[in-house]
Amino acid sequence: MRDAAVEAWPYAVASTNAYTGDDDLFAKPGRVLQRIEHMPIAPEDAGKGFSYELFNQYAPGSGSDAARKPVARVLAFRGTDFKGLSDIFFGTLRNDQIELALRYFDAERARLGDDLPWVVVGHSLGGALATEVSNAHPEVRAFLFNTSPFYRDEVRANALRRTVFNERGEFLRRFARSSEPPAANVFTINCEPRKGTITKHKVRPLADCITWIAAYASLDAFEVMKANGITKPFVECGAEDKPHPGPGSKPDEPCIHNSLRREAGGKGKGDSGRDGQR
């Protein structure tokens, strides 16, 4: 899980910041991601709820900004923003946004070239659009977060080039049970078991949790975590205001949750009595 989080956290940040104009974006996405201008989106396409952002991704490390070289180009599709019905109608009930995603990806690739590998990412509906692009272009990596289960095709090819992170219990997983998901490396995280299914679907809490996990091994993730005020996920042992120990740290004792202690025969030493956390 930690290795996957180290690889995925920049894409979780990009997927969050694809929701341009929202109030829960990463104000400081760090040195690994740099937003670049994308092609103008035609008014009739924007009217269908379609939008995306482009980023250059830079190699991790502690070198100067001038010495860092881009290693990938990231296209992040925006998911449903619930500010109108256009996203649901054109993105879920119809295939308009799928066709737009394929068309704009091809246009951006033709404009910017293949000097860098392309990565497509997205949350919810944006994840479904990224899935469709990866299906059409098997060489393109895709990272999906709480992705929509409404795909046009059952995707069987390219499995090892798609990575999915889902929050356990988020509401779209109920629909996913009735649809065969695309083949992918899938990670289910239980970051916030106290939250409702709708809140669990949001991308920012999931991105925060992935970044927190990655910060145990990535200095870049640690710096983004600190700069954006990311706090400890509920399910990690320790006090609510526990600071992150930083990359390379190792626990000096196992993290055992109260529910496991009670199953073993009652409260253990140091049990705070709180449900689900020591």
N, C-alpha and C positions, 0 to 999 in steps of 0.2 A: 504494500500500500504506500509506504513512504517513497519508494523508488518511482512509483506511478505518479505520486503527488509532485515530486521534484520535476518530472517531465511535464506535467499538466498545468501547474499553477499559472504560468504566463497566459495560457489559453483560457483559463477560468477568468482571469482579469480582463482579457480582451473580450470575452463573451459578455461580461458585465458592462464594460464600457461601450459595447455596441448599442446600448440603450441610451443614445445621446439625449441629453436634456433631463434625464431622471435625476433624483436627488440622492441616490445611493451609489454613485459611481466611485471608482477609485480615483481620488483627486491626485494621488501620487503613485502612478503605476510602475515607477522604478526605471532603472537603466536598461532592463532587458527588452522592454517594449517602447517603440516610438511610433506614434500615430503619423500616418502620411495621408495626403489628400487622395480621395477616390474620385472616380468619374462622377459627373453630375447625374443624379437620378431623375429621370423624366417625371414631370408632374403626374402623369397618368399612372406611372408605376408607384410613385410615393403615395398616391391616392388609394392604392391597394394595400397599404400598410408595409410595403417592402422598404427595407433599409439595411445598410451594412457599414462597417468601418474597416479600414486597412491599417496594418501595422508592419513595421520592420521588427523582426526579432533579432536580438544581439546575443552573442555568446556569453555565457556566465563567466564570472571571474572578478578579480579585484583590480584589473588594470584601468588605466585612464580611459575616459570616454572616447578620446581620439584613437586609442589603440584598439578599441572594440570593433569587431567586424560583424555585419549582419549575417545571420546564418539561415534565415527563412523569411518568407513573406506570408503574413497571416491575414486572411479575410474572415471577419467575424460577422455573421448574420444576426440581425436583431430578431428576437422572438416576439411573441404577442405582448403588446403593451397595455391592452385592455382600455385604451382611450377611445375606442370606437369598435364597430363590428367588422371593419374591413379586414383586419388580420384573420379573424375567425372564418369569414366568408371566403376570402381569396386564398387563405393559407391552409385551411383545414377542410372546408367543405368542397373547395375547388382546388385545382392544381396551378392556378395563376402564379403564385409565388415560387413554386418549383421551377416553372419555365423562366421566370425572371432571374432566379438564383443561378441557373445554368448559363443564361445569356450574359449576365453581368460578370460572372466568373471568367467566362471565355474572353470577354472584352478586356477585362483587367489583365488577364494573362497575356493577351496579345499586345497590350499597351506597355506593360512593364517587363515582359520577357520571362525566360526561365533560367536566368543566371542564379537565382536562389530557389530552393525547394518551396513549394506552396503548401500551406496548411489551412484547412477550413475548419471553423469552429462555430459553436452557437449553443444557446440555451433554449429549451422548450421548442417552439416552432423553428427557431434558428438552428437547433440541432438536427431537426428533420431536413432542413434545407442543406446543411452541411453533409448529411448522409447521402442525399441525392447527388450532390456534386462528387463525393468520393466514389459513388457507384458508377458515375459516368467517366470518372478519371481515376482508375485504380492506383495510379502512382502517387496520388495526393493523400497526405495524412489528414485525419479528421479527429477532432476532440469534441465530445458532446456532453452537455451537462443538463440533468433532468430533462432529457430529450423527449420530444413529442413522439407518441407511438404511431402517428398517422403518416405512414410512408406510402409512396405510390407503388413500390415494388417490395417483394421480399428479397432482401439483399444478402447474397451468399458469398460473393467474391470479396476479396480484399479485407478479410476479417482482421488480420494482424495489423492493419494500418488504420483501424478505428479503435478509439478508446472512449469509453462511456463512464461518467461518474453520476450516480444517482443518490439523492438523499433518501434514506429508508422511510417509507410511509408517505412520500409526497403524492399528491392526488392523481397525477397522470399515470402512476404505476397501476392504478385500478383499471384503467383502460388498456394498459399495455398487456394485461393478462389475456385479453381477447385477440391479440394480434401478434403474429410471430415477429420478434425483433430482429434487426439485422445482426449478422454475425459480427462480434466485436469482443475486445477485452473489456469486461464490465466490472466496475467496482461500486459496491453499495456502501455508503457511509452512514453511520447513525450519529450525526453530530449533535442534533437538537431533538431528542425524543420528547421533550415537553411541548413542542410547538404543534400547531394544527397542520393538517395536510396542505392547506393552501399556502400558509407561511413557509412550510418546508419546500415548496416548489420554487421559491424565489432564488435567483441566481447569486445575489451578493452573499447571503449566509453560507451557501455552499462554497463559493470562491474563497471566503474568509477561512473556512475550515480546511480546505485543500492547501491554502497558503500557510496556515499554521503548521500543518503536518510537514510540508516541504521545508519549513524553516528549521527543522531539526537536522537537515543535511545541506541546505542551500543558503549561503550568505545573502544572495539577492532576494530570496523569498523572505528571509528574516528582516532585511531592511525595508521591504515593502510592508511587511506586517507591522513593524514599528511606526512607519511613516503614516499609515492609515488607521492606526488605533485598533487593530484587530485584537480581540480578547479571546481568552481560552474557550474552546468548545465545552459545552456542559459535560459531555461524557468523559473528558479527560480528568483523571484524579487531581485533587488539589482544590484550594480555595478558589472562589469565583474570580478574584483579582490576582491569581497566580501569574507571575511574569514568565514569559517564555525563556527557557535557559539558553537558547541559542544553538547554532550548528555544532555538531560533534558531541553534544552532551548525552549522557546515558543515565537512566534512572538508577538510584542506589537501592531501590527495593521494588518489588512487583506492584503494579497498579491493580488492586483488587476492589471491585465495587461492592457496595453493601448488599445488593441482591444476591451476589454469589456467596458472600459470607453467610447470609441468612439461610441460603439453600444448604450450606455446609453444616448448619447446626446452630445458628444464632449469631449475635453481633460479636465481632472480633475486636481485638485491641485497637483502639484508635478510631473505632466506628463512630461517625458523627451522628448517626441516626437519621440522616437525610436519605431520601429514596434515590437509589440509582447512582450514588457518587460517594466516594470516601473523602 
